[in-house]
Amino acid sequence: MIYIDDHIDDFDLREALAAVSQQRRDYALRYRQERDQRLCLAAYRLLQRALMLEYGIDEMPVFTHDDKGKPLLQGHPDIHFSLSHCHEAVAVAVSDHPVGIDIETTGHYSAEVARRVMNDDEMREIEASAQPEVAFTRLWTMKESLYKLTGDDNEGDMAGMLSDISKYRFTTTIHPRFIYTACTER
């Protein structure tokens, strides 16, 4: 299940810091900017909500990590999740199966940046689009959600990440301010 929250400024930061696990509080406070702290806390709070609604879990999530660094829920090895945030919103995916999610603000398109991370077919798709910033962001969220699912960045070759995706399912949603994609195995 996918959960989105784009009301990042609608909670009291001090109260939110007091209401999360010490682990998450410490993590959020590593960020210097208040906006980044809010995004970090909003993602955690959204995960708490998702776990309660989907699994009836009301305890504060504590994270461990697998050998690739992917976060896991301590005490719940059967529950898979993924967190993401951009300047506009946070996204959470929870599932009984491995899942990855990425959310990005739809912004200015840079062909120079795109050429570094997209292959030739993807570049043609972006350049043929009436909204290249949307096409680029959609493809970018697909790559990032796949990476979050597998933990494999294709040896740093972002351009080649989507070359063999037949075993994955992507669900992309285009919002006026952001785009998010969830990735699961077929």
C-alpha positions in Angstrom: 0.0 0.0 0.0 1.2 3.5 -0.8 0.8 6.5 1.4 1.6 10.1 0.5 1.7 13.2 2.8 2.1 16.6 1.3 1.2 18.6 4.4 4.7 18.9 5.7 4.2 22.2 7.5 1.0 21.1 9.3 2.5 19.7 12.5 4.5 21.1 15.4 8.1 20.1 15.0 8.9 20.0 18.7 5.9 17.8 19.4 6.8 15.5 16.5 10.4 15.1 17.8 9.1 14.2 21.2 6.6 11.6 19.7 9.0 9.5 17.7 11.6 6.9 18.7 15.0 8.1 19.9 16.6 6.5 16.9 14.4 8.6 14.5 14.8 11.7 16.6 18.6 11.4 16.5 18.4 10.8 12.7 16.1 13.8 12.1 18.3 16.1 14.2 21.3 15.3 12.0 19.7 17.5 9.4 20.6 21.2 9.7 17.6 22.6 7.9 14.2 22.6 9.5 12.6 21.5 6.2 14.7 18.4 6.1 13.9 17.6 9.7 10.2 17.9 8.9 10.5 15.6 5.9 12.3 13.0 7.9 9.7 13.1 10.7 6.8 13.2 8.3 8.1 10.1 6.6 8.4 8.3 9.9 5.0 9.4 11.1 3.5 8.3 7.8 5.2 4.9 8.2 3.7 4.6 11.7 0.3 5.3 10.3 0.7 2.8 7.5 1.8 0.1 9.9 -1.2 0.8 12.1 -3.7 0.7 9.3 -2.2 -2.2 7.4 -0.9 -4.4 10.2 -2.4 -3.1 13.5 1.1 -2.3 14.8 1.0 0.7 17.2 4.6 0.5 18.4 7.2 3.0 17.2 9.2 1.4 14.3 12.9 0.7 15.0 15.1 0.1 12.0 17.9 -2.3 11.4 19.6 -2.7 8.0 20.5 -5.6 5.7 23.9 -6.1 4.3 23.2 -3.7 1.4 22.0 -1.0 3.9 18.3 -1.4 3.2 16.3 -0.5 6.3 14.3 -3.3 7.9 11.7 -3.2 10.7 13.1 -4.7 13.8 10.9 -7.5 15.0 8.9 -7.6 11.8 10.9 -9.4 9.1 7.8 -10.2 7.1 6.9 -6.6 6.6 8.7 -4.7 3.8 8.7 -0.9 3.5 10.3 1.9 1.7 10.5 5.7 2.5 11.1 8.6 0.3 10.8 12.4 0.4 11.2 15.4 -1.8 10.8 19.1 -1.0 7.0 18.8 -1.5 6.0 15.5 0.1 6.8 12.2 1.6 6.0 8.7 0.4 5.8 5.4 2.2 5.2 1.9 0.7 4.4 -1.1 2.9 3.9 -4.6 1.7 4.2 -8.3 2.5 6.7 -8.4 -0.4 9.8 -6.4 -1.2 9.0 -2.9 -2.3 10.8 0.3 -3.3 9.3 3.8 -3.6 10.7 7.2 -4.8 9.1 10.6 -4.9 10.6 13.6 -6.6 9.5 17.2 -7.1 8.7 18.0 -10.7 11.0 20.8 -11.5 13.4 22.3 -14.1 14.6 19.9 -16.7 18.4 19.8 -17.5 19.4 17.9 -20.6 23.0 17.9 -19.3 22.0 16.0 -16.2 19.6 13.7 -18.1 22.4 12.6 -20.4 24.5 11.4 -17.4 21.7 9.2 -16.0 19.5 8.2 -19.0 20.2 5.9 -21.9 19.7 6.8 -25.6 16.1 5.4 -25.7 15.2 7.3 -22.5 16.7 10.5 -23.8 14.6 10.2 -27.0 11.5 9.7 -24.9 12.3 12.7 -22.8 13.1 15.0 -25.8 10.0 13.9 -27.6 7.8 14.7 -24.7 5.7 17.9 -24.5 6.7 18.0 -20.8 10.4 16.8 -20.7 10.6 17.6 -16.9 7.7 15.2 -16.3 9.2 12.5 -18.5 12.6 12.8 -16.9 11.2 12.8 -13.4 9.0 9.7 -14.1 12.0 7.8 -15.4 14.2 9.0 -12.5 11.6 7.8 -9.9 11.4 4.4 -11.7 15.2 4.0 -11.4 15.3 5.1 -7.8 12.4 2.9 -6.8 14.1 -0.1 -8.5 17.3 0.7 -6.6 15.3 0.9 -3.3 13.7 -2.4 -4.1 16.9 -4.3 -5.0 19.7 -2.4 -3.4 21.5 -2.8 -6.7 22.5 0.4 -8.4 23.7 -1.5 -11.5 27.3 -0.8 -10.5 26.7 2.9 -10.7 25.3 2.8 -14.2 22.1 4.8 -13.8 21.6 4.9 -17.6 21.4 1.1 -17.7 19.2 0.5 -14.7 15.9 0.1 -16.7 17.4 -2.0 -19.5 15.9 -5.3 -18.2 12.8 -4.6 -16.2 10.6 -7.4 -17.3 10.6 -8.9 -13.8 9.5 -5.7 -12.1 6.2 -3.8 -11.9 6.2 0.0 -11.7 3.3 2.1 -10.5 3.8 5.8 -11.2 1.5 8.6 -10.2 1.9 12.1 -11.6 0.8 14.9 -9.3 1.0 18.6 -10.3 4.0 19.2 -8.0 5.6 15.8 -7.7 5.8 12.3 -9.2 6.1 9.0 -7.3 6.8 5.5 -8.4 6.5 2.2 -6.5 8.4 -0.8 -7.7 7.7 -4.5 -6.9 8.8 -7.8 -8.3 6.2 -9.4 -10.7 
